[in-house]
């Protein structure tokens, strides 16, 4: 399985499409509301957990969506890739 990930991500890197990727730690904090209450994770229901991110270069969301179709997680029945643009501030 890791070989598939390495091949997919390596191909994106060679094309200049991958800008970064990292797994996310399970631990962390969430700050909520006006009172700025700090709570420990988990941050989402188990079925919605994000395992990491891959930041890629694409001219359109459609191009990014096509890139995502090569993700090895989609070989699993419950595999999901969320494609979202980065908001420039």
C-alpha positions, 0 to 999 in steps of 0.5 A: 500500500505504501508503494502505491502512495509513494508512486502516486505522490512521486509522480505528482512531485515530478510534474511539479504538482505536489507542493507539500504533504504530511500526516496529521498527529492524533493529538491537538487542541480545539478552541471554540466560541466567544469564551475561547474554550480549549478542548482536546480532540478528537475533532471529528467523528471516527468516520470523518477523521482526516489522516493528512493532507496533500497540497497540490498545484492546480489551475482549477478545482476541476484539475485538482479533482482529476489529480485526486482520482489517483489517490490510493485511498480510493481503492477502499470502499470508504476511502474519501478525498476532499478537494478544496481550494486554499483561501488567499487572505 
